[in-house]
Amino acid sequence: MTKNNKEEFENLVCDILENDSFLELKKDLHHGTSKYEHSIRVAKLSYSLGKFFKADLRSVSRAGLLHDFFFGTRKEKPENSYLRHPITARNNAKRYFNVSDKIAEDIKTHMFHQVLLKKIFPFINRKEKVSLKEFKPKSKEGWIICASDLLVSIMECERFQFTYVANVTMLLIMNIILFKN
């Protein structure tokens, strides 16, 4: 990231980065790192992809930073589960940062690739019920957050690389099918 881009990114998210509640994410492990570090990586990649695809940089940066804004692990509370945590993160983002409905929607849909896989392979996370329609990104920024989270997760979780490569492939195929016009 260039110096100018870094400054612009930090200006878009400085209030979040300085927030005590957001700083609590440093305590939670996620993909072999802290949820804080993971979220910063996703936000920076989202910002860079947002610049490339001429997206709303404020939305992608803030949604990228807040996409996993929930406290504790996925196993500690049902609302933090693998496919439900995006709703918890969205609710927390609204509560702590009063994010717009658009940013909230982008946060909620960041796990679409996993929802899609669950629909194809229903034996994955049998207890969790999710809707494709509810969790499908509705904007360019939503797709960017989804892709950024997936790509960063691949880099962070080498031991799950095959699964993540399959997810990236699935996400790219869906993007081609859904946005071919």
C-alpha positions as a printed Julia matrix, in Angstrom:
181×3 Matrix{Float64}:
   0.0     0.0     0.0
   1.46    3.39   -0.96
   1.89    6.11    1.65
  -1.06    8.09    0.23
  -3.29    5.01    0.16
  -2.27    4.1     3.71
  -3.16    7.61    4.92
  -6.49    7.54    3.09
  -7.3     4.08    4.49
  -6.42    5.14    8.05
  -8.58    8.28    7.72
 -11.53    6.1     6.69
 -11.23    3.79    9.71
  -9.29    5.66   12.44
 -12.29    5.86   14.78
 -12.66    2.07   14.65
  -8.95    1.38   15.11
  -8.9     3.57   18.23
 -12.08    2.12   19.76
 -11.58    0.12   22.98
 -14.24   -2.44   22.04
 -12.61   -3.06   18.67
  -9.21   -3.39   20.38
 -10.72   -6.26   22.44
 -10.46   -8.36   19.24
  -6.71   -8.62   19.92
  -7.59  -11.17   22.62
  -9.48  -13.57   20.31
  -7.7   -16.09   18.1
  -8.98  -16.44   14.55
  -7.39  -18.4    11.69
  -4.23  -18.82   13.74
  -3.87  -15.08   14.37
  -5.89  -12.51   16.31
  -9.28  -11.41   15.07
  -7.88   -7.87   15.18
  -4.98   -8.65   12.8
  -7.25  -10.72   10.53
  -9.74   -7.85   10.31
  -7.03   -5.32    9.46
  -5.73   -7.57    6.66
  -9.24   -8.0     5.26
  -9.9    -4.26    5.45
  -6.64   -3.36    3.68
  -7.23   -5.89    0.92
 -10.84   -4.7     0.58
  -9.61   -1.12    0.3
  -7.1    -2.11   -2.42
  -9.67   -4.15   -4.35
 -12.16   -1.32   -3.87
  -9.75    1.1    -5.53
  -9.21   -1.32   -8.41
 -12.95   -1.96   -8.93
 -13.96    1.68   -8.28
 -16.04    0.77   -5.23
 -17.09    2.9    -2.26
 -13.79    2.93   -0.34
 -15.36    4.04    2.94
 -17.83    1.15    2.82
 -15.33   -1.58    1.89
 -12.74   -0.37    4.41
 -15.18   -0.14    7.31
 -17.07   -3.33    6.46
 -13.77   -5.16    5.99
 -12.61   -4.04    9.41
 -15.89   -4.91   11.14
 -16.81   -8.16    9.33
 -15.75  -10.32   12.32
 -16.61   -7.82   15.06
 -17.92  -10.28   17.63
 -16.54  -11.12   21.05
 -15.28  -14.54   22.02
 -14.9   -17.58   19.81
 -17.37  -19.15   17.42
 -17.88  -22.05   19.83
 -18.61  -20.01   22.96
 -22.05  -18.73   21.94
 -24.58  -19.88   19.33
 -24.73  -16.38   17.81
 -20.97  -16.54   17.16
 -21.22  -19.79   15.19
 -19.56  -20.33   11.85
 -22.47  -19.17    9.69
 -24.31  -16.93   12.19
 -21.41  -14.72   13.33
 -21.91  -12.3    10.42
 -25.25  -11.27   11.96
 -23.61  -10.77   15.36
 -20.82   -8.73   13.72
 -23.39   -6.64   11.84
 -25.37   -5.96   15.02
 -22.21   -5.0    16.92
 -21.09   -2.7    14.08
 -24.45   -0.94   14.19
 -24.39   -0.72   17.98
 -20.81    0.49   18.45
 -20.23    2.46   15.22
 -23.71    3.28   13.89
 -22.73    1.98   10.44
 -25.0     2.54    7.47
 -27.44   -0.12    6.31
 -25.2    -0.71    3.28
 -22.12   -1.42    5.4
 -24.2    -3.56    7.74
 -25.42   -5.62    4.77
 -21.86   -6.03    3.47
 -20.78   -7.34    6.87
 -23.72   -9.75    7.06
 -23.0   -11.31    3.65
 -19.24  -11.86    4.03
 -19.63  -15.65    4.5
 -21.67  -16.23    1.32
 -19.09  -18.66   -0.08
 -19.57  -20.88    2.97
 -23.36  -20.6     2.8
 -23.15  -21.68   -0.84
 -20.98  -24.66    0.05
 -23.43  -25.63    2.79
 -26.28  -25.63    0.28
 -24.28  -27.85   -2.08
 -23.02  -30.1     0.72
 -25.76  -30.07    3.4
 -23.77  -32.32    5.74
 -21.48  -29.34    6.52
 -22.54  -27.72    9.8
 -25.8   -29.68    9.92
 -27.22  -27.71   12.84
 -26.95  -24.33   11.17
 -29.79  -23.16    8.94
 -29.03  -20.33    6.54
 -30.62  -18.87    3.43
 -28.73  -18.29    0.18
 -30.93  -15.3    -0.6
 -30.37  -13.72    2.81
 -26.58  -14.06    2.73
 -25.87  -13.32   -0.95
 -23.97  -10.03   -1.35
 -26.15   -7.35   -2.89
 -23.43   -4.9    -3.91
 -19.98   -4.75   -5.45
 -18.66   -3.83   -2.01
 -20.29   -6.91   -0.47
 -18.6    -9.17   -3.03
 -15.28   -7.46   -2.32
 -15.59   -8.1     1.45
 -16.53  -11.73    0.8
 -13.58  -12.28   -1.55
 -11.13  -10.39    0.68
 -12.06  -12.4     3.76
 -11.69  -15.62    1.82
  -8.31  -14.68    0.33
  -6.89  -13.47    3.65
  -8.16  -16.62    5.34
  -6.32  -18.72    2.76
  -3.09  -16.97    3.6
  -3.7   -17.35    7.33
  -4.82  -21.0     7.3
  -2.35  -22.95    5.25
  -3.5   -26.21    6.86
  -6.96  -25.68    5.3
  -5.64  -24.55    1.94
  -7.53  -27.11   -0.15
 -10.87  -26.09    1.35
 -10.15  -22.42    0.82
  -8.93  -22.91   -2.73
 -12.22  -24.71   -3.42
 -14.09  -21.78   -1.83
 -12.23  -19.19   -3.9
 -12.92  -21.17   -7.05
 -16.6   -21.41   -6.14
 -16.79  -17.68   -5.4
 -15.14  -16.78   -8.7
 -17.48  -19.09  -10.64
 -20.49  -17.54   -8.9
 -19.24  -14.04   -9.72
 -18.83  -14.98  -13.37
 -22.3   -16.54  -13.52
 -24.06  -13.75  -11.62
 -22.28  -10.81  -13.23
 -21.59  -11.98  -16.77
 -23.53   -9.06  -18.28
